Amino acid sequence: MTHPDVLVLGGGIIGLACARELALRGLRVEVVERLPHGAEASLAAAGMLSPIGDVSEPEVHGPFLDACRASRDLWGSWVADLEGETGLSIDYDTSGSLLVALEEGDEAELDRVLSVARSLSERAEEIEISALRHWVPDVTPDVRRVLHLPDDHRVDNVQACAVLAQATQKLGVLIHYDSEVERVECRPEGTVLAHGRHWRKEARLLVLAAGAWSGLIPGLPPFPVRPVRGQMLLLGGVEWPWSGSVRRGLSYAVRRGATRLLVGSTLEEAGFDKHNTVEGVEALLAFARRLFPGMGNARLETVWAGLRPATPDGLPILGPLPDWPAVIATGHFRNGILLAPWTAREVARLAFEDGEDEIPEFSPKRFVLRPGAPSL
Ligand SMILES: Cc1cc2nc3c(=O)[nH]c(=O)nc-3n(C[C@H](O)[C@H](O)[C@H](O)COP(=O)(O)OP(=O)(O)OC[C@H]3O[C@@H](n4cnc5c(N)ncnc54)[C@H](O)[C@@H]3O)c2cc1C
C-alpha cells in the first residue's frame, strides 16, 4: 500500500488550500474529512474578505493584520487560478464594504476605522447618503454617515470551497470523505500514523486543519481551540445595485449572487451545538429590519449556524508542532476564509523550510510548551 507524503486532517477551506499548495509543489497529498461531503465552518461563513473593518488599534502593527491584508491581496489571483484550473467560476466581488452609522457610538466606530485605514494607507472614503441610497434603496433614513472601504472584497465561500476541492483533486490529491480520524500517533521512524474506524494512513507530514475540532484529536495535544457559534440567515428577492457588503458594528448583510442577501451573525459560546435559536434568528431579523426597513417582504429562505475555531488569544495556531512531523493550521476564528490563501502558502513554506522560520505570535509552542499553557 502506498502512503502519501502529506496527510491533511480536515477538508475545510484551510485543509483544502494547504493540500492544493503542497500538491502544486510536487508532494503526494491526501485529505481526510469526517463529513460525507463538504466542510463545516467554511460553508457556514459569510465570505467577507475584510481585514480592517473591526481591527483594534493595538493590532494595527501586528503580524495578524499583516497576514489578513496579504491574504486579501492574494484572493484575486487565487480565484483566477482556481477558475483556470477547473473551468468553473466563483462569485468574487471587489466593490467593497459600506460601514453605516445610525447612532453616535457608530460614528465613533467609523472614525476609528478611518484612522486605522489612514495609518495603513488602506483606502477608506466617506460617501454621501444619497449615494448609499442609490446603491442600497432599502436602507433606513436614520443613517448619519457612511464609510466606503473599497479594498474589502467578498466571495461566495460555498462556491469557492467546491471549486477548490475540484482543483485540488485535479492535481491528484485524494480527498477521503466520510473518514473521521480517531487517533494519531507519532512513529519512532519519524512518520505519523492516522487511525480511522476501518483504515490507517501513514505519512511523512501531517497538517492539522480540523477547525473547531482541532483540540479533540486523540494522540495530538489538546490545543485550546473552542467553537464560537455564528447563526446566519439568507434572504431572497433582494435586487439592489450594490453587490458588496453593508455593515454596522459586528453585524453585516452580504450580497450573495444577484438577488440574495446573507445576514449575520451571532457570536455565541454554545459548545459544539450548531442549532439555530429563536433568540439568534430574532436578533438577525431585528438587525436587518432596523437597517433595511423596506425589506419586510423579502423571502426568508433559510437559516443555519456554524462553529468558528477560536483560540484564547484570538490568533491562529500556525506552525510546526515540536517533536512531531506535523504542521498545525487552525484557530482562524472569524477570518478563515480571508486567511486561506495566505495560510496555504505559509504551511507550504514551513513544510519545505523545516519550520525554522515560523511566526512566533502564531506558533503552536505558545500552547504546548509554555508553563501554564491553557488546557495542558
Ligand atoms: C457564521 C460564520 C460566519 C463567518 N464569516 C466569515 C467571513 O465572512 N470571512 C472569513 O474570513 N471567515 C468567516 N468565518 C470564519 C471561517 O468560516 C472559519 O475561520 C474557517 O472556515 C475555518 O476553516 P477550517 O478549514 O479551519 O475549518 P472548517 O471549515 O470547520 O473545517 C474543518 C474540517 O475538519 C473536519 N474534521 C474535524 N475533526 C475531524 C476528524 N477527527 N477527522 C476528519 N475530519 C475532521 C470537519 O468535519 C471540518 O469539515 C465565519 C464563520 C462562521 C461560523
The ligand as an ORCA input file, in Angstrom:
! r2SCAN-3c Opt
* xyz 0 1
  C     -21.346     32.229     10.741
  C     -19.904     32.385     10.329
  C     -19.534     33.451      9.526
  C     -18.202     33.583      9.120
  N     -17.879     34.594      8.261
  C     -16.604     34.704      7.821
  C     -16.259     35.704      6.896
  O     -17.121     36.477      6.444
  N     -14.960     35.806      6.489
  C     -13.989     34.961      6.964
  O     -12.835     35.105      6.576
  N     -14.294     33.978      7.843
  C     -15.568     33.833      8.287
  N     -15.896     32.864      9.189
  C     -14.822     32.046      9.757
  C     -14.435     30.922      8.813
  O     -15.589     30.272      8.354
  C     -13.523     29.928      9.537
  O     -12.448     30.586     10.170
  C     -12.945     28.921      8.523
  O     -13.981     28.358      7.766
  C     -12.164     27.844      9.224
  O     -11.810     26.892      8.238
  P     -11.269     25.484      8.656
  O     -10.976     24.752      7.408
  O     -10.189     25.647      9.667
  O     -12.483     24.832      9.466
  P     -13.761     24.001      8.948
  O     -14.341     24.588      7.751
  O     -14.633     23.836     10.152
  O     -13.114     22.624      8.525
  C     -12.565     21.729      9.444
  C     -12.942     20.347      8.960
  O     -12.289     19.364      9.763
  C     -13.142     18.251      9.822
  N     -12.770     17.424     10.952
  C     -12.837     17.732     12.263
  N     -12.430     16.702     13.020
  C     -12.096     15.712     12.165
  C     -11.611     14.388     12.343
  N     -11.368     13.879     13.552
  N     -11.380     13.636     11.246
  C     -11.604     14.116      9.990
  N     -12.078     15.372      9.770
  C     -12.312     16.169     10.855
  C     -14.531     18.869      9.991
  O     -15.554     17.979      9.619
  C     -14.440     20.101      9.093
  O     -15.008     19.894      7.817
  C     -17.221     32.676      9.575
  C     -17.606     31.575     10.356
  C     -18.935     31.434     10.732
  C     -19.339     30.232     11.549
*
